[in-house]
Amino acid sequence: MRRVLANAVVTEIKPKISCQSAVFSVQVWGLEPHDYTRTYEIEAKSDIMAAQQGIQLFTDEMDALDLEKD
């Protein structure tokens, strides 16, 4: 498992109503050798939590790709 460096941009798609979660579009892109871009639709209580979940999904996906290569 290699270290995955990634950034994320979060856009709110469906606003939070009362104490419910909002829906966010999270675009994540990585740096070499994981220079891919992925977009995830995530339900979360805040944009920060959505970004963290998006980066975790991206990291898991890149780890799986690394395992396939080995």
Secondary structure, 3 states (H helix, E strand, C coil): CCCCCEEEEEEEEECCCCCCCEEEEEEEEECCCCCCEEEEEEEECCHHHHHHHHHHHHHHHHHHHHHHHC
